Amino acid sequence: MGAGWDGDKDRQEGDQHHPAPPQPAWRIRETPTPLPPFSPIKAGPLRPFPPLSPGGGGGRMRARELGALVTLGVLGALLGRGALGIPEVLGALGVLGVLWVLLALEVPGALRALLGLGALGVLEVLGVLEVLGVLGELGVLGALGVLGALLALLPPPAPAETFSAMLSVRGALGAERRLLRRLRSYLREENARLRRLRRFYEKVQVLHQDPEASVDNPLLAFSLIKRLHSDWLNIIYSDEATGNAQALHAGLREVEQELPGAEDLDGAARALMRLQDVYALSVKGLANGVFQRSGTDHPPLYSPGRRVSLSADDCFHVGKVAYDTGDYYHSITWLEEAVSLFRLSYGSWNPEDRSSLEDALDHLAFSYFMAGNISHALSLSREFLHYDPSNQRVTKNVAKYEKLLEMGTGVSARPLRRPNSTRLQSRDAYEELCQRPRGQPAPEQLLHLGCSYETNSSPYLLLQPAKKEMVRIRPYVALYHDFISDAEAETIKGLAGPWLQRSVVASGEKQQKAEYRISQSAWLKDTADPVVRALDRRIAAITGLDLRPPYAEYLQVVNYGLGGHYEPHFDHATSRKSPLYRMKSGNRIATVMIYLSAVEAGGSTAFIYANFSVPVVKNAALFWWNLRKNGNGDGDTLHAGCPVLAGDKWVANKWIHEHGQEFRRPCGADPGD
């Protein structure tokens, strides 16, 4: 087992949801060619050129070139020395060619196999030094071939998952603290070096400004020659400067394995767009550190103690992530903000920035073109040429935009529609529930709801009854306050933390990661700790159900990530092909979800068809029946985890199965119940 189960009734048939693949790392002033998912304008040769990427995918191209050079170099050396005949070289070329093809196709194992080819260079050196004979070389070559094949079959390293759990995000703070210490040391050493450098400058400057300082003086002449021969070289090619830079680079290498990857950065950008959508946030407000809904006078949804704003480069990256996937609805809003911020700071430069006003204008112009607004694309391209008049590609685009407008194409831009990448049919209802302050029930429901102390006829609860709040009658949803203590919650989080992995969902008979579930999870057996065993007994007491194996699953502990959420789904299986039935204990009859932490904003549990939501209540447990008494799934239990707007959300799920509960929750007299 390993997942909540996708609510397939809430998605269009045939859906396949795969996370976006990592994108190549950027380089300064480079803008990779966009994906062309569609073109609203059938302009033929008048279609403008998208932003270019000089040497786009440079890392992979360098690897391919290296593969070609190593392959040809090694074979040439062996052939030249007579170690191999023509047939053997052709055979080896075929084998190495396969590896090179794997590399070109970006098979991760091929990159490691390529490292084995470097060892052939060592083999050649040994041959030149006559350490090995020809037969010995061939033997080593065969061993290296086997090793390379085995390396190629190794699985690729796990992709970065920093963004999918706040525990990982907090862990990244440690890496940055170590980098800060290295940078502080670098600045201290560099400041001392620059002070000495300034003293040298002032000493030489004084000599040039002193009319009495003449090279007729042999001492001055000697010092001039010495300075030009060695002193200036020592200043310019400073070993001290090199040593300081190398120490900084060494600090980076120490934490390199802990740094977020390209997938993390893109995942974080998509999280901001998700928060923008679900909570109807203003992009300009987000850029200024304000979590305010667009076009409303409502108070901010979240007011951090310290406001943190986004830079122009930050906004450009978010917009570019949308742009690269053909999502021009989001790319336009974020790139507009990037352009606005770049204009305000034009002429200044930050060493950490990887983009510029020209980059933002370029991408924004093409986004508007793809959205059908040619006149605005033309205006932005003309502004681009004001800063870079020699750019031939944009010059040609301007001519094409002008021609399209003369032809009357794209004069009126149609409104952009927000993409629905996960084909969520109940998106509007889901987002409206997430935006409710506390998911208040309708007035007619209040008469049937209340709070009570419950023992559920269990001796376990006689001395300390459960604090039960009825949240809903149909579907039956109850909230048990103070279900666990702070110490128990911390113990469970501590047990699960080292084992967290990206959460998956069921897709047919398989399980996979999905963009509509952003979190990491781990499973705890009741033998993991006495706290887990005690929690199982407590759950059994309040529910009256049998939790002995195999009637219940292990405790699943979940930590949500940046903007972490889980779109509408059912906990019970809606297909007999579900992996859930491999337990041979029937469907999931009930769910107990324990809130192990509080959050500052967002993160509610929304029941879509029942039209209510439950906010996060620290240490409380939410209980509901997934199946009706007749054994059919309860469609009103379609629920979702709203995105976490601010905070670190931890929950623990206990899923109880229908087998073993026949006498604890018997079928009702009414077949429709």
C-alpha positions in Angstrom: 0.0 0.0 0.0 1.2 3.5 -0.3 -1.4 6.1 -1.2 -4.7 7.7 -1.0 -6.8 6.7 -4.0 -7.5 9.0 -6.8 -11.1 10.2 -6.9 -11.7 9.0 -10.5 -15.3 10.1 -10.4 -14.1 13.7 -10.2 -11.7 13.5 -13.2 -12.3 13.0 -16.9 -11.9 9.4 -18.0 -8.5 8.3 -19.3 -6.6 10.9 -17.3 -2.9 10.3 -16.8 -1.2 12.7 -14.5 2.6 12.7 -14.6 4.9 15.2 -12.8 6.7 17.6 -15.1 10.3 16.4 -16.0 13.2 18.5 -14.7 14.3 21.3 -17.0 18.0 22.1 -17.8 19.6 24.6 -15.5 19.7 28.1 -16.9 22.8 30.0 -17.8 23.2 33.8 -17.7 21.1 35.5 -20.3 20.0 32.3 -21.9 16.3 31.6 -22.6 15.5 28.1 -23.8 13.3 27.5 -26.7 9.6 27.2 -25.5 7.4 24.2 -26.0 4.8 24.9 -28.8 1.7 23.1 -27.4 -0.6 25.1 -29.7 -0.7 28.1 -31.9 -3.9 30.2 -32.0 -2.7 31.9 -35.2 -2.3 30.0 -38.4 0.2 32.4 -39.9 2.5 30.1 -41.8 5.8 31.8 -42.6 4.6 34.9 -40.6 4.9 33.0 -37.3 7.5 34.9 -35.2 10.6 33.3 -33.7 10.4 32.3 -30.0 13.1 33.4 -27.6 16.3 31.5 -28.4 18.7 29.6 -26.2 22.3 30.0 -27.4 23.7 26.5 -26.7 20.4 25.5 -25.1 20.8 22.3 -23.1 24.5 23.0 -23.0 25.2 20.5 -20.2 23.9 17.6 -22.2 25.5 18.7 -25.4 28.9 18.9 -23.7 28.3 15.4 -22.4 27.5 14.1 -25.9 30.6 15.8 -27.4 32.7 14.4 -24.6 31.3 10.9 -25.3 32.2 11.3 -29.0 35.7 12.5 -28.3 36.4 9.8 -25.7 35.0 7.1 -27.9 36.9 8.1 -31.0 40.1 9.0 -29.1 40.3 5.6 -27.4 39.5 3.6 -30.5 42.0 5.7 -32.5 44.7 5.1 -30.0 44.1 1.4 -29.8 44.0 1.1 -33.6 47.1 3.2 -34.1 49.1 1.0 -31.7 47.9 -2.2 -33.3 46.2 -3.4 -30.1 43.0 -4.0 -32.1 42.4 -5.0 -35.7 39.8 -3.3 -37.9 37.1 -5.9 -37.1 37.6 -5.6 -33.4 37.6 -1.8 -33.6 34.3 -1.9 -35.5 32.8 -4.2 -32.9 34.0 -1.9 -30.1 32.7 1.1 -32.0 29.3 -0.5 -32.1 29.2 -1.2 -28.4 30.4 2.3 -27.5 28.0 3.7 -30.0 25.1 2.1 -28.1 26.3 3.8 -25.0 26.6 7.1 -26.8 23.0 6.7 -28.2 21.8 6.1 -24.6 23.6 9.3 -23.6 22.0 11.2 -26.4 18.6 9.9 -25.3 19.4 11.2 -21.8 19.4 7.8 -20.2 20.9 8.6 -16.7 22.8 5.3 -16.5 24.7 6.2 -19.7 26.2 9.2 -18.0 27.8 6.9 -15.5 28.8 4.4 -18.1 30.6 7.2 -19.9 32.8 7.6 -16.8 34.1 4.1 -17.5 35.4 5.3 -20.8 37.7 7.7 -19.1 39.5 4.6 -17.6 40.4 3.6 -21.1 42.7 6.7 -21.2 44.5 5.2 -18.2 44.8 1.9 -20.0 46.4 3.7 -22.9 49.0 5.3 -20.6 49.8 1.9 -19.1 50.3 0.5 -22.6 52.6 3.3 -23.6 54.7 2.7 -20.4 54.7 -1.0 -21.3 53.1 -1.9 -18.0 50.7 -4.3 -19.8 51.1 -6.3 -23.0 48.5 -6.3 -25.8 46.7 -9.3 -24.3 46.7 -7.7 -20.9 45.3 -4.5 -22.4 42.5 -6.5 -24.1 41.7 -8.3 -20.8 41.4 -5.0 -19.0 39.4 -3.6 -21.8 37.0 -6.5 -21.5 36.7 -6.0 -17.7 36.0 -2.3 -18.3 33.3 -3.1 -20.8 31.5 -5.4 -18.3 31.9 -2.7 -15.6 30.5 0.0 -18.0 27.5 -2.2 -18.8 26.8 -2.9 -15.1 27.1 0.9 -14.4 24.7 1.6 -17.2 22.1 -0.7 -15.6 22.2 1.0 -12.2 19.1 3.0 -11.4 19.4 6.7 -11.7 19.7 8.7 -8.5 16.5 9.7 -6.8 15.1 13.1 -8.1 15.2 16.1 -5.8 12.1 16.3 -3.6 12.9 19.3 -1.4 9.7 21.2 -2.4 7.3 18.4 -1.6 7.8 18.4 2.2 8.4 21.3 4.5 10.7 19.1 6.6 13.0 19.0 3.6 12.6 22.8 3.0 13.6 23.4 6.6 16.6 21.1 6.2 17.8 23.2 3.3 18.3 26.1 5.8 21.2 24.2 7.3 23.0 24.0 3.9 22.5 27.8 3.4 23.8 28.5 6.9 27.0 26.7 6.1 27.3 28.6 2.8 26.8 31.8 4.7 29.7 31.0 7.0 31.9 30.3 4.0 30.8 33.5 2.3 31.5 35.5 5.5 35.0 34.0 5.7 35.5 34.8 2.0 34.4 38.4 2.4 36.7 38.8 5.4 39.7 37.5 3.5 38.8 39.4 0.4 38.4 42.7 2.3 41.8 42.2 3.8 43.3 41.5 0.4 41.5 44.5 -1.2 42.9 46.8 1.6 46.4 45.6 0.7 45.6 46.1 -3.0 44.5 49.6 -2.3 47.7 50.4 -0.5 49.6 49.2 -3.6 47.5 51.4 -5.8 48.0 54.5 -3.6 51.7 53.9 -3.5 52.1 53.7 -7.2 49.6 56.5 -7.8 51.6 58.8 -5.6 54.7 58.1 -7.7 52.9 59.0 -10.9 51.5 62.2 -9.4 54.9 63.4 -7.9 56.7 65.7 -10.4 60.0 65.0 -8.5 59.7 61.3 -9.1 61.8 60.7 -12.2 63.1 57.5 -13.6 66.4 59.2 -13.9 66.7 58.0 -10.3 68.1 54.5 -10.6 66.1 53.4 -7.6 62.8 54.5 -9.1 63.8 53.0 -12.5 64.5 49.7 -10.8 61.2 49.7 -8.9 59.3 50.5 -12.1 60.9 47.6 -13.9 60.3 45.3 -11.0 56.7 46.4 -10.7 56.0 45.8 -14.4 57.9 42.5 -14.4 56.5 40.8 -11.3 54.5 43.0 -9.0 51.6 43.7 -11.4 51.5 40.0 -12.3 51.3 39.1 -8.7 48.5 41.6 -8.2 46.5 40.5 -11.3 47.1 36.8 -10.9 46.8 36.7 -7.2 47.4 33.4 -5.5 45.6 34.8 -2.5 42.5 35.7 -4.6 42.6 32.2 -6.2 42.9 30.6 -2.7 40.0 32.6 -1.4 37.8 31.6 -4.3 38.8 28.0 -4.1 37.8 27.9 -0.4 34.4 29.3 -1.3 34.1 26.7 -4.1 35.1 23.9 -1.6 32.3 25.1 0.7 29.8 24.7 -2.1 31.0 21.2 -2.9 30.5 20.2 0.7 26.8 20.9 0.6 26.2 20.2 -3.1 24.4 17.0 -2.4 21.9 18.8 -0.1 21.1 21.6 -2.6 17.7 21.7 -4.3 17.6 20.6 -7.9 15.9 22.1 -11.0 12.8 20.0 -10.3 12.6 21.6 -6.8 12.9 25.1 -8.2 10.1 24.4 -10.7 8.0 22.7 -8.1 8.3 25.8 -5.9 7.3 28.0 -8.8 4.2 25.9 -9.5 3.4 26.0 -5.8 3.2 29.8 -6.0 0.9 29.6 -9.0 -1.3 27.0 -7.2 -1.7 29.4 -4.2 -2.4 32.2 -6.6 -5.2 30.2 -8.2 -6.8 28.4 -5.3 -6.9 31.5 -3.0 -7.4 34.0 -5.8 -4.3 35.9 -4.8 -3.0 39.0 -6.6 0.4 38.5 -8.3 1.4 42.0 -7.6 0.5 41.5 -3.9 2.5 38.3 -3.8 5.5 40.0 -5.3 5.2 42.6 -2.5 4.8 40.0 0.2 1.1 40.6 0.7 -1.3 37.6 0.6 -4.3 39.6 -0.7 -7.1 38.4 -2.9 -7.3 40.0 -6.3 -9.8 42.9 -6.7 -11.2 42.7 -3.2 -11.2 44.7 0.0 -11.0 41.6 2.2 -8.2 41.5 4.8 -5.1 39.5 3.8 -5.5 35.8 4.2 -2.1 35.7 5.9 0.0 38.4 7.5 3.6 37.3 8.1 5.5 38.9 10.9 8.2 39.9 8.4 7.1 40.8 4.9 9.4 39.3 2.2 9.1 40.6 -1.4 10.0 38.9 -4.6 12.7 40.3 -7.0 12.2 40.8 -10.7 14.4 37.7 -11.3 12.1 35.7 -8.9 9.0 36.7 -10.8 10.7 36.0 -14.1 11.5 32.4 -13.0 7.9 31.7 -12.0 6.6 33.1 -15.3 9.2 31.2 -17.2 8.2 27.9 -15.6 4.6 28.5 -16.8 5.9 29.7 -20.2 7.9 26.5 -20.8 4.8 24.4 -20.4 2.7 26.5 -22.7 0.7 28.0 -19.8 0.4 31.6 -21.0 -2.3 32.4 -18.5 0.2 32.4 -15.7 3.3 33.3 -17.7 1.7 36.7 -18.7 0.8 37.7 -15.1 4.2 36.8 -13.7 6.2 38.1 -16.6 4.3 41.4 -16.5 5.3 41.8 -12.8 8.9 40.9 -13.7 9.0 43.5 -16.5 7.5 46.1 -14.1 10.2 45.4 -11.5 13.0 45.3 -14.0 12.0 48.7 -15.3 12.2 50.2 -11.9 15.7 48.8 -11.3 17.1 49.1 -14.9 20.8 49.9 -15.0 21.5 48.2 -11.7 22.7 44.6 -11.5 22.5 42.0 -8.8 25.2 39.2 -9.0 22.6 36.6 -8.1 20.3 37.4 -11.0 20.1 35.2 -14.1 17.7 37.2 -16.1 17.2 40.8 -17.4 14.6 43.2 -18.6 15.3 42.0 -22.1 14.7 38.4 -21.2 11.4 39.3 -19.5 10.2 41.4 -22.5 11.2 38.7 -24.9 9.2 36.0 -23.2 6.3 38.2 -22.4 6.0 39.4 -26.0 5.9 35.8 -27.3 3.4 34.8 -24.5 1.1 37.6 -25.7 1.5 36.4 -29.3 0.6 32.9 -28.3 -2.4 34.3 -26.5 -3.5 36.1 -29.7 -2.6 39.7 -28.6 -0.3 40.6 -31.4 -0.5 44.4 -30.9 0.9 44.1 -27.4 3.5 41.5 -28.5 4.6 44.2 -31.1 4.8 46.9 -28.4 6.9 44.8 -26.1 9.2 43.7 -29.0 9.8 47.3 -29.9 10.7 48.1 -26.3 13.1 45.2 -26.4 14.8 46.7 -29.5 15.2 50.0 -27.6 17.6 48.1 -25.3 19.1 45.7 -27.8 18.7 47.2 -31.3 21.0 44.8 -33.0 18.9 41.7 -32.1 18.0 40.3 -35.5 15.5 37.7 -34.3 13.4 40.3 -32.5 13.7 42.7 -35.4 12.3 40.0 -37.7 9.5 39.3 -35.2 8.6 43.0 -35.2 8.3 42.9 -39.0 6.1 39.8 -38.8 3.9 41.3 -36.1 3.4 44.4 -38.2 2.5 42.2 -41.2 0.0 40.2 -39.2 -1.7 43.4 -38.0 -1.9 44.8 -41.5 -3.6 41.5 -42.5 -6.1 42.0 -39.7 -4.9 38.9 -37.8 -5.2 38.9 -34.1 -6.6 42.4 -33.7 -8.9 41.4 -30.9 -7.3 39.1 -28.3 -9.6 36.6 -26.7 -9.5 36.3 -22.9 -7.1 33.8 -21.5 -8.6 30.8 -19.7 -6.8 29.3 -16.7 -5.5 25.8 -17.6 -6.9 22.8 -15.7 -3.9 20.5 -16.0 -5.4 17.8 -13.8 -8.8 18.0 -15.4 -10.5 18.6 -12.1 -14.3 18.8 -12.7 -15.1 20.2 -9.3 -12.4 22.8 -9.3 -14.6 25.8 -8.6 -16.4 24.2 -5.7 -13.1 22.9 -4.3 -11.5 26.3 -4.4 -14.5 28.1 -2.9 -14.4 25.8 0.1 -10.7 26.4 0.5 -11.3 30.1 0.6 -13.9 29.9 3.3 -12.6 31.3 6.6 -13.5 28.3 8.7 -15.9 26.3 6.6 -19.0 27.4 8.5 -22.0 24.9 8.2 -25.4 26.0 6.8 -27.8 27.2 9.5 -30.1 24.2 9.1 -27.2 21.9 10.0 -26.5 23.6 13.3 -29.6 22.1 14.9 -28.2 18.6 14.5 -24.6 19.3 15.5 -23.1 19.6 19.0 -20.2 18.6 21.3 -20.1 15.8 23.8 -17.8 13.7 26.0 -17.9 10.1 24.5 -16.9 6.8 26.0 -18.3 4.7 23.1 -18.9 1.9 25.7 -15.1 1.4 25.9 -13.4 0.9 29.2 -10.4 2.7 27.7 -12.3 5.9 27.6 -14.1 5.7 31.0 -11.6 7.8 32.9 -10.8 10.2 30.0 -13.7 10.4 27.6 -13.1 11.7 24.1 -14.0 15.3 23.3 -16.3 14.8 20.3 -17.6 17.5 18.0 -20.2 16.4 15.3 -19.2 18.2 12.2 -21.7 16.6 9.8 -24.4 14.0 10.0 -24.4 13.0 6.3 -21.8 12.1 5.6 -20.9 11.2 9.1 -17.9 13.3 10.1 -16.7 13.9 13.7 -13.8 15.8 15.1 -12.2 14.5 18.3 -10.3 17.4 20.1 -7.1 16.8 22.0 -6.9 13.3 20.6 -3.1 13.2 21.1 -0.7 15.2 23.1 2.1 17.5 21.9 4.7 15.0 23.0 3.0 12.2 21.1 2.7 14.3 17.9 6.4 15.2 18.1 7.3 11.5 18.6 5.4 10.4 15.6 6.9 13.1 13.4 10.4 12.2 14.6 9.8 8.5 13.8 8.5 9.3 10.3 10.9 12.1 9.4 13.9 9.9 8.2 11.6 7.7 6.1 9.6 10.3 4.3 9.3 9.8 0.5 7.2 11.5 -2.1 3.5 10.5 -1.7 1.9 8.6 -4.5 -1.6 7.9 -5.7 -3.3 5.0 -7.3 -3.7 5.0 -11.1 -5.5 1.9 -12.2 -3.4 -1.0 -10.9 -0.2 1.1 -10.4 0.9 3.8 -8.0 2.7 7.0 -9.1 3.6 10.5 -8.1 1.1 13.2 -9.2 1.1 17.0 -9.5 -2.3 17.0 -7.7 -0.7 15.5 -4.5 2.3 17.4 -3.2 3.6 15.8 0.0 5.9 13.2 1.4 4.8 10.2 3.6 6.1 7.3 5.6 4.4 4.3 7.2 4.8 3.3 10.9 4.0 -0.1 12.2 2.5 -0.4 15.7 5.8 -2.0 16.8 7.8 1.1 15.9 7.1 2.8 19.2 4.8 2.5 22.2 3.2 5.8 21.1 2.1 4.3 17.9 0.6 1.2 19.7 -1.2 3.5 22.1 -2.6 5.5 19.3 -4.0 2.4 17.6 -5.8 1.4 20.9 -7.2 4.9 21.1 -8.5 4.8 17.5 -10.1 1.4 18.2 -11.8 2.8 21.3 -13.4 5.9 19.6 -14.4 4.0 16.4 -15.4 0.6 17.9 -13.6 -1.0 15.0 -11.0 -3.8 14.9 -7.6 -2.5 14.0 -5.7 -5.8 14.2 -3.8 -6.9 11.1 -4.9 -7.2 8.3 -8.1 -5.2 9.2 -6.3 -1.8 9.2 -3.3 -0.4 7.4 -0.1 0.9 9.1 -0.2 4.5 10.3 0.7 6.8 7.4 2.4 10.0 8.4 2.3 12.8 5.8 4.3 16.1 5.7 2.9 18.6 3.1 5.3 20.6 1.0 5.4 24.1 -0.3 1.8 24.9 -1.2 1.2 21.2 -0.4 -2.2 19.9 -1.3 -4.2 16.9 -2.4 -6.9 17.6 -4.9 -10.4 16.0 -4.5 -10.2 12.2 -4.1 -11.8 9.3 -2.3 -10.0 7.3 0.3 -11.9 4.1 -0.6 -11.2 2.3 -3.9 -13.7 2.9 -6.7 -12.4 0.0 -8.8 -11.8 -3.7 -8.0 -8.5 -3.4 -9.8 -7.2 -1.0 -7.2 -4.0 -2.1 -5.4 -6.0 -1.6 -2.2 -7.6 -5.0 -2.6 -4.2 -6.8 -2.5 -4.6 -6.7 1.3 -7.4 -9.2 1.0 -9.4 -7.3 3.7 -11.9 -5.5 1.5 -12.3 -1.8 0.9 -11.5 1.1 3.3 -14.6 1.4 5.5 -13.4 4.4 7.6 -10.7 7.1 7.8 -9.1 8.6 10.9 -6.9 11.6 10.1 -5.0 13.2 13.0 -3.6 16.7 12.7 -0.1 16.6 14.1 0.6 20.3 13.7 -1.1 23.7 13.3 -0.7 25.9 10.3 -0.9 29.7 10.0 -3.2 29.7 6.9 -4.8 27.2 4.5 -4.6 23.5 4.7 -8.3 22.8 5.4 -9.9 19.5 4.6 -12.7 20.2 2.1 -15.6 17.8 1.5 -16.6 18.8 -2.0 -20.1 17.3 -2.6 -21.1 17.8 1.0 -20.1 21.5 0.7 -18.2 22.0 3.9 -14.6 22.2 5.1 -12.8 21.5 8.4 -9.8 23.7 9.3 -6.6 22.3 10.7 -7.0 21.8 14.5 -3.7 20.8 16.1 -3.8 17.4 18.0 -7.4 16.7 16.8 -8.6 13.6 14.9 -11.1 13.8 12.1 -13.2 10.6 11.6 -15.6 9.7 8.8 -17.1 6.6 7.2 -16.0 6.0 3.6 -18.6 3.2 2.9 -22.3 3.2 3.5 -23.8 0.3 5.6 -24.7 -1.5 2.3 -21.0 -1.6 1.4 -21.1 0.9 -1.4 -18.8 3.9 -1.4 -20.2 7.2 0.0 -19.9 9.7 -2.8 -20.3 12.6 -0.3 -16.9 11.7 1.1 -15.1 13.2 -1.9 -12.6 15.4 -0.1 -9.4 17.3 -0.6 -6.5 18.8 1.3 -6.4 22.5 0.5 -3.0 24.0 -0.3 -1.1 25.1 2.7 -0.8 28.9 2.4 1.6 29.2 5.3 2.9 26.8 7.9 4.1 23.2 8.2 1.2 20.7 8.0 1.6 17.2 9.3 -1.1 14.6 9.5 -1.3 10.9 10.3 -3.8 8.7 8.5 -5.3 5.5 9.7 -7.3 3.6 7.1 -9.6 0.8 8.5 -10.9 -2.0 6.2 -14.3 -3.5 6.0 -13.3 -7.1 6.8 -13.3 -7.8 10.5 -16.0 -5.2 11.1 -19.0 -7.3 10.3 -20.3 -7.4 13.9 -18.9 -4.0 14.8 -20.7 -2.1 12.1 -23.3 -4.5 10.7 -25.4 -3.9 7.6 -28.5 -1.8 8.1 -32.1 -3.0 7.5 -32.5 -0.5 4.7 -30.6 -1.7 1.5 -30.2 1.9 0.4 -28.4 2.9 3.5 
